[in-house]
């Protein structure tokens, strides 16, 4: 083992970007939860408590050698699938069965599955001897099955946004293992064939309306298009410098729906403007690039795929959420990491950072 300077254990840029986004998220949530009279900050206080809980939960995830996670990968996978099955026996909330009530909070197994699928696929590809010419469709059947089962269960909750997220995360890992070019073309063809099947037999009517609203925003401005319309108004009204902290009219007058969760970026954009939005996106970019840097420096494949997968979780959530609130993507209910209100979402995002730091801190120990 090399002599390790304690300063080198931490990837300081990753820590700095994470801390900055969390602080921005708390301040932004404070504004979003005021409702104009300054008395409704329960979301802010709850999120502040969850930051502390997240640090406590993620500390052992950072301290335990990440290679231990490889040994329990399939156990974690089985536990995650069981939790996804349990949600079908719970009481629906807003028409969906996504949460397991645990008294003081509701557990969302689909959020846990984001990290679990990364650990599982990293374990599989680390131990599977890849063909010299690359993976073909036959060799990808098992990892596809591992990723496809939770995706199907989440689709039936129904939760299209998280199902897509899980697919994108798994797809990112697939792209970074060696796959034959012909296989990639075949997968693209399968995806194109599956799209009309999914539209006609899988997607719910309200989900179809959201896609159609994205194409034609004025088709149903008071119905399926209301969320998108109000979000775009809020973002556009922020201008270059924004209206100022707690001074966003769309936010404070409650025109903006789900402003503390899915549309939290709209609150920031209205109050801090284009410049503030660019700053926040830059911080996310720095955080994600830090994760990719850690993946490139990992000493073995499992660690590299872990850091890559953790970075992919944050990348896809940021891309889909911001694309959704600015009207470039359909409204699918994906939260913004470290910004949106929610205990499970915050813990998972923090776990991603803990996993990256874990891989980085042990790059000297091989």
C-alpha positions as CSV (number, residue, x, y, z in Angstrom):
1,X,0.0,0.0,0.0
2,X,1.3,3.5,-0.8
3,X,1.8,6.2,1.7
4,X,-1.4,8.2,1.4
5,X,-1.7,11.9,2.2
6,X,-5.0,12.3,4.1
7,X,-5.8,15.2,1.9
8,X,-5.8,12.9,-1.1
9,X,-8.5,10.7,0.3
10,X,-11.2,13.2,-0.6
11,X,-12.0,14.5,-4.1
12,X,-12.4,18.1,-3.0
13,X,-14.0,19.4,-6.2
14,X,-16.7,16.8,-5.9
15,X,-17.3,17.7,-2.3
16,X,-17.4,21.4,-3.1
17,X,-19.9,21.1,-5.9
18,X,-22.1,18.8,-3.9
19,X,-22.1,21.2,-0.9
20,X,-22.8,24.2,-3.1
21,X,-25.8,22.5,-4.8
22,X,-27.2,21.3,-1.4
23,X,-27.0,24.9,0.0
24,X,-28.6,26.3,-3.1
25,X,-31.3,23.7,-2.8
26,X,-32.1,24.5,0.8
27,X,-32.3,28.3,0.1
28,X,-34.5,27.7,-2.9
29,X,-36.8,25.3,-1.1
30,X,-37.1,27.9,1.7
31,X,-38.5,30.4,-0.9
32,X,-40.7,27.8,-2.6
33,X,-42.3,26.7,0.6
34,X,-43.2,30.2,1.9
35,X,-46.4,30.5,-0.1
36,X,-46.3,34.3,0.2
37,X,-46.8,34.7,3.9
38,X,-43.5,33.3,5.2
39,X,-45.2,30.8,7.5
40,X,-45.1,27.6,5.6
41,X,-41.6,26.3,5.8
42,X,-42.2,22.8,6.9
43,X,-40.7,21.5,3.6
44,X,-37.5,23.5,4.3
45,X,-37.1,22.3,7.8
46,X,-37.9,18.7,6.9
47,X,-35.3,18.8,4.0
48,X,-32.7,20.3,6.4
49,X,-33.3,17.3,8.7
50,X,-32.9,15.0,5.8
51,X,-29.6,16.5,4.9
52,X,-28.4,15.5,8.4
53,X,-29.9,12.0,8.0
54,X,-28.3,11.6,4.6
55,X,-24.8,12.4,6.0
56,X,-25.3,9.8,8.7
57,X,-26.5,7.1,6.2
58,X,-23.8,7.9,3.6
59,X,-20.9,8.0,6.0
60,X,-20.6,4.2,6.3
61,X,-21.2,3.8,2.6
62,X,-18.1,5.9,2.1
63,X,-16.0,4.2,4.8
64,X,-16.8,0.6,3.9
65,X,-14.5,-0.7,1.1
66,X,-16.6,-0.6,-2.0
67,X,-15.5,-4.1,-3.1
68,X,-17.7,-5.5,-0.3
69,X,-20.7,-4.2,-2.3
70,X,-19.7,-6.5,-5.1
71,X,-20.1,-9.5,-2.8
72,X,-23.6,-8.6,-1.9
73,X,-24.7,-7.3,-5.3
74,X,-27.3,-10.0,-6.0
75,X,-28.6,-9.9,-2.5
76,X,-29.2,-6.2,-2.8
77,X,-30.9,-6.8,-6.2
78,X,-33.2,-9.4,-4.7
79,X,-34.1,-7.1,-1.8
80,X,-34.8,-4.3,-4.3
81,X,-37.1,-6.4,-6.4
82,X,-39.0,-7.6,-3.3
83,X,-39.5,-4.0,-2.2
84,X,-40.9,-3.2,-5.7
85,X,-43.3,-6.1,-5.4
86,X,-44.4,-4.9,-1.9
87,X,-45.6,-1.5,-3.2
88,X,-48.4,-3.3,-5.2
89,X,-49.9,-4.2,-1.9
90,X,-49.9,-0.7,-0.5
91,X,-52.6,2.0,-0.7
92,X,-52.4,4.1,-3.9
93,X,-51.3,7.7,-3.6
94,X,-52.5,10.0,-6.4
95,X,-53.3,7.0,-8.5
96,X,-49.9,5.3,-8.2
97,X,-48.4,2.6,-6.0
98,X,-44.8,3.8,-5.5
99,X,-44.3,4.2,-1.8
100,X,-44.1,1.9,1.3
101,X,-45.4,3.8,4.3
102,X,-42.9,3.4,7.3
103,X,-44.5,5.7,9.8
104,X,-42.4,8.9,9.8
105,X,-41.7,8.7,6.0
106,X,-42.6,6.9,2.8
107,X,-40.0,4.7,1.2
108,X,-39.8,4.8,-2.6
109,X,-38.1,1.5,-3.7
110,X,-37.7,2.7,-7.3
111,X,-35.3,5.3,-6.0
112,X,-33.2,2.7,-4.2
113,X,-33.2,0.6,-7.4
114,X,-31.2,3.3,-9.2
115,X,-28.2,2.6,-7.0
116,X,-28.9,-1.2,-6.8
117,X,-28.9,-1.6,-10.6
118,X,-25.6,0.2,-10.9
119,X,-24.0,-2.2,-8.3
120,X,-25.6,-5.2,-9.9
121,X,-24.5,-4.4,-13.5
122,X,-21.0,-3.3,-12.3
123,X,-20.7,-6.7,-10.5
124,X,-21.9,-8.6,-13.6
125,X,-19.6,-6.9,-16.1
126,X,-16.6,-7.0,-13.8
127,X,-16.8,-10.8,-13.4
128,X,-17.9,-11.7,-16.9
129,X,-15.1,-12.2,-19.3
130,X,-15.9,-10.0,-22.3
131,X,-15.4,-11.5,-25.7
132,X,-12.4,-9.9,-27.6
133,X,-14.7,-8.8,-30.4
134,X,-17.3,-7.4,-27.9
135,X,-20.7,-8.5,-26.5
136,X,-23.3,-9.7,-28.9
137,X,-27.1,-9.9,-28.2
138,X,-26.9,-13.4,-26.8
139,X,-24.2,-12.4,-24.3
140,X,-26.3,-9.4,-23.2
141,X,-29.4,-11.3,-22.4
142,X,-28.6,-11.8,-18.7
143,X,-27.7,-8.2,-18.0
144,X,-30.8,-7.1,-20.0
145,X,-32.9,-9.3,-17.9
146,X,-31.4,-7.9,-14.7
147,X,-32.2,-4.4,-15.8
148,X,-35.5,-5.2,-17.5
149,X,-37.3,-6.8,-14.5
150,X,-37.2,-3.7,-12.2
151,X,-38.0,-1.4,-15.2
152,X,-41.2,-3.5,-15.9
153,X,-42.2,-3.5,-12.2
154,X,-41.8,0.3,-12.0
155,X,-43.8,0.8,-15.3
156,X,-46.7,-1.0,-13.7
157,X,-46.8,1.2,-10.6
158,X,-47.1,3.3,-12.9
159,X,-44.0,5.5,-12.9
160,X,-42.8,6.1,-16.5
161,X,-40.2,8.7,-15.4
162,X,-38.3,6.5,-13.1
163,X,-38.6,3.5,-15.4
164,X,-37.0,5.6,-18.2
165,X,-34.4,6.8,-15.7
166,X,-33.5,3.2,-14.8
167,X,-33.3,2.3,-18.5
168,X,-30.9,5.3,-19.2
169,X,-28.7,4.4,-16.3
170,X,-28.4,0.8,-17.3
171,X,-27.9,1.9,-20.9
172,X,-25.0,4.2,-19.9
173,X,-23.2,1.2,-18.3
174,X,-23.9,-0.9,-21.4
175,X,-22.3,1.7,-23.6
176,X,-19.1,1.7,-21.6
177,X,-18.5,-2.0,-21.9
178,X,-17.4,-3.3,-25.3
179,X,-20.4,-4.1,-27.5
180,X,-20.3,-5.0,-31.2
181,X,-21.3,-2.3,-33.6
182,X,-23.8,-4.6,-35.2
183,X,-25.3,-5.3,-31.8
184,X,-25.7,-1.6,-31.2
185,X,-27.5,-1.2,-34.5
186,X,-29.8,-4.2,-33.6
187,X,-30.7,-2.6,-30.3
188,X,-31.5,0.7,-31.9
189,X,-33.8,-1.2,-34.3
190,X,-35.5,-3.0,-31.4
191,X,-36.0,0.3,-29.6
192,X,-37.6,1.9,-32.7
193,X,-40.0,-1.1,-33.1
194,X,-40.8,-1.0,-29.4
195,X,-41.8,2.7,-29.4
196,X,-45.2,2.3,-31.1
197,X,-45.9,-0.9,-29.1
198,X,-45.2,1.1,-25.9
199,X,-47.4,4.0,-27.1
200,X,-50.4,1.8,-27.8
201,X,-50.2,-0.8,-25.1
202,X,-48.0,0.4,-22.2
203,X,-48.5,4.2,-21.8
204,X,-51.5,5.5,-20.0
205,X,-53.8,8.1,-21.5
206,X,-52.5,10.9,-19.2
207,X,-48.9,10.0,-20.2
208,X,-49.8,10.2,-23.9
209,X,-51.4,13.7,-23.3
210,X,-48.1,14.9,-21.7
211,X,-46.2,13.9,-24.8
212,X,-48.7,15.5,-27.1
213,X,-48.7,18.6,-25.0
214,X,-44.9,18.8,-25.4
215,X,-45.4,18.8,-29.2
216,X,-48.3,21.2,-29.1
217,X,-48.1,23.3,-25.9
218,X,-51.4,25.1,-26.6
219,X,-53.5,21.9,-27.2
220,X,-54.7,21.8,-23.6
221,X,-53.3,24.8,-21.6
222,X,-55.6,24.3,-18.6
223,X,-55.4,20.5,-18.5
224,X,-52.4,18.3,-19.4
225,X,-50.4,21.4,-20.5
226,X,-51.0,23.5,-17.4
227,X,-47.8,22.4,-15.5
228,X,-45.6,23.0,-18.5
229,X,-47.2,26.3,-19.3
230,X,-46.8,27.7,-15.8
231,X,-43.2,26.5,-15.6
232,X,-42.2,28.2,-18.8
233,X,-43.9,31.4,-17.7
234,X,-42.0,31.3,-14.4
235,X,-38.6,30.6,-16.1
236,X,-39.2,33.3,-18.8
237,X,-40.3,35.9,-16.3
238,X,-37.0,35.6,-14.5
239,X,-35.1,37.3,-17.3
240,X,-31.4,37.6,-17.1
241,X,-30.9,38.4,-13.4
242,X,-34.1,37.1,-11.9
243,X,-36.7,38.7,-9.6
244,X,-34.8,38.1,-6.4
245,X,-34.9,35.7,-3.5
246,X,-38.5,35.0,-2.3
247,X,-39.8,37.6,-4.9
248,X,-40.9,35.2,-7.7
249,X,-44.6,36.0,-8.4
250,X,-45.4,32.6,-10.0
251,X,-43.9,30.9,-7.0
252,X,-45.2,33.0,-4.2
253,X,-48.7,33.2,-5.6
254,X,-48.8,29.5,-6.1
255,X,-49.3,29.5,-9.9
256,X,-46.4,27.1,-10.3
257,X,-47.5,23.5,-9.5
258,X,-45.4,21.0,-7.6
259,X,-42.9,23.8,-7.1
260,X,-41.1,22.1,-4.2
261,X,-40.5,18.8,-6.0
262,X,-40.6,18.3,-9.8
263,X,-40.6,22.0,-10.7
264,X,-38.1,23.3,-8.2
265,X,-35.8,24.5,-11.0
266,X,-38.5,26.8,-12.2
267,X,-38.5,28.5,-8.8
268,X,-34.7,29.0,-9.0
269,X,-34.9,30.3,-12.6
270,X,-37.7,32.8,-11.8
271,X,-35.9,34.2,-8.8
272,X,-32.2,34.0,-10.0
273,X,-32.7,34.4,-13.7
274,X,-30.7,33.1,-16.6
275,X,-27.4,33.9,-14.9
276,X,-28.3,31.9,-11.7
277,X,-29.6,29.0,-13.8
278,X,-26.4,28.9,-15.7
279,X,-24.5,28.9,-12.4
280,X,-26.5,26.0,-11.1
281,X,-26.2,24.0,-14.3
282,X,-22.4,24.6,-14.2
283,X,-22.2,23.2,-10.7
284,X,-24.1,20.1,-11.8
285,X,-21.7,19.8,-14.7
286,X,-18.7,20.1,-12.3
287,X,-20.2,17.4,-10.1
288,X,-20.8,15.0,-12.9
289,X,-17.4,15.6,-14.5
290,X,-15.8,14.9,-11.1
291,X,-17.6,11.6,-11.0
292,X,-16.3,10.7,-14.5
293,X,-12.8,11.7,-13.5
294,X,-13.0,9.4,-10.5
295,X,-14.2,6.6,-12.9
296,X,-11.2,7.1,-15.2
297,X,-8.8,6.9,-12.2
298,X,-10.3,3.7,-10.7
299,X,-7.8,0.8,-10.5
300,X,-10.3,-1.9,-11.5
301,X,-13.4,-2.3,-13.6
302,X,-15.9,-2.7,-10.7
303,X,-14.9,0.6,-9.2
304,X,-14.9,2.4,-12.6
305,X,-18.4,1.2,-13.4
306,X,-19.6,2.1,-9.9
307,X,-18.4,5.7,-10.3
308,X,-19.7,5.8,-13.9
309,X,-23.1,4.6,-12.8
310,X,-23.4,7.0,-9.9
311,X,-22.5,9.9,-12.2
312,X,-25.1,8.6,-14.7
313,X,-27.8,8.7,-12.0
314,X,-27.2,12.4,-11.4
315,X,-26.6,13.3,-15.0
316,X,-29.9,11.7,-16.3
317,X,-32.0,13.2,-13.5
318,X,-30.6,16.7,-14.1
319,X,-31.0,16.4,-17.9
320,X,-34.6,15.0,-17.8
321,X,-35.8,17.3,-15.0
322,X,-34.5,20.5,-16.6
323,X,-35.6,19.4,-20.1
324,X,-39.0,18.8,-18.6
325,X,-39.5,22.1,-16.8
326,X,-38.3,24.2,-19.8
327,X,-40.7,22.4,-22.1
328,X,-38.2,20.3,-24.2
329,X,-39.3,17.0,-22.7
330,X,-42.6,15.6,-21.5
331,X,-43.6,16.0,-17.9
332,X,-42.6,12.6,-16.4
333,X,-42.1,13.3,-12.7
334,X,-38.3,13.2,-12.3
335,X,-36.9,15.1,-9.3
336,X,-33.8,17.4,-9.5
337,X,-30.9,15.9,-7.4
338,X,-30.2,17.8,-4.1
339,X,-32.8,20.5,-5.0
340,X,-36.2,18.8,-5.0
341,X,-37.9,18.1,-1.7
342,X,-37.9,14.4,-0.7
343,X,-36.0,12.3,1.8
344,X,-35.5,9.2,-0.4
345,X,-34.4,11.2,-3.4
346,X,-31.9,13.2,-1.3
347,X,-30.5,10.1,0.4
348,X,-30.0,8.4,-3.0
349,X,-28.2,11.4,-4.5
350,X,-26.0,11.6,-1.5
351,X,-25.3,7.9,-1.7
352,X,-24.1,8.5,-5.3
353,X,-21.6,11.0,-4.1
354,X,-20.5,8.7,-1.2
355,X,-19.9,5.9,-3.7
356,X,-17.8,8.1,-6.0
357,X,-15.7,9.3,-3.0
358,X,-15.4,5.7,-1.8
359,X,-13.9,4.7,-5.2
360,X,-11.6,7.7,-5.3
361,X,-10.3,7.2,-1.7
362,X,-9.2,3.7,-2.5
363,X,-7.5,4.3,-5.8
364,X,-4.2,4.3,-4.0
365,X,-4.8,1.0,-2.2
366,X,-4.4,-1.5,-4.9
